[in-house]
Amino acid sequence: MSLQDKKVTGVRVLDTAEEGASAIEVMVNRVIKEVQSQNIPIVDIQVTDSNCFLILGEKQPD
């Protein structure tokens, strides 16, 4: 996915290093719902072995 046409306004970082798969799933789903309730689009998600990065876009008008 190209971020070239997207305006990145923030990043949410989740520490997943010591969590199990189900705990990570719950954590990520909770943050996605929280961000969506604020009308902030998630333009990308990047994952490493110990972190999950949610790349946030410009807040959408209400």
N, C-alpha and C positions, 0 to 999 in steps of 0.2 A: 504494500500500500504506500503510495507516494504522499509525503507530507508537504510537498512543494506548494500546493494551493491552500494549505491550512495555516491558520494562525494559532500557534501554541502559546497558551497563557499560563500554564502551570503543570506541575507534575505531582502525582501522589505515589509514594513509595511504600510498598508493603514488605515487611521483613518476613520471609517464609522459611528461613534457614532451619528452624527447629520445629516446624509444624508438619503434621501429617496431611495427607491428601484431602481428607474431608474438612479439616480445619481451614486449609487454604481455600477450598471452594467456598465455605461459608464466609470467610473474611473478604474474598474478592467480590462475591455477590453483594455483600453488605455495602461495600464501598461503591460499587457500580450503582446501586439503588440510591445511595446518598447523593452521588454526583448528578445522577439523572434528575432527582427531585429538585436540584438547584438549577436545572436547565443548562447544565454545562456538558457539552458533548465530549466523549472520549474519542480522540482522533487516532490513537494507537495504543497498543499494549506490548511492552517488551518484558521478557522474562529471563532471569539469570538463574543460576543454581541456588541463590539465596534471597533474591528479591523479585518483586513484580512491580513494574513501573507503568502507571496509567498516565498517558500523555493527554493533557486536557486542552480543549479548544476554547474559543471565545464564547462567553455566555450568550445564549439565545434570548431574544426578547420574549417577554411573557405574553 
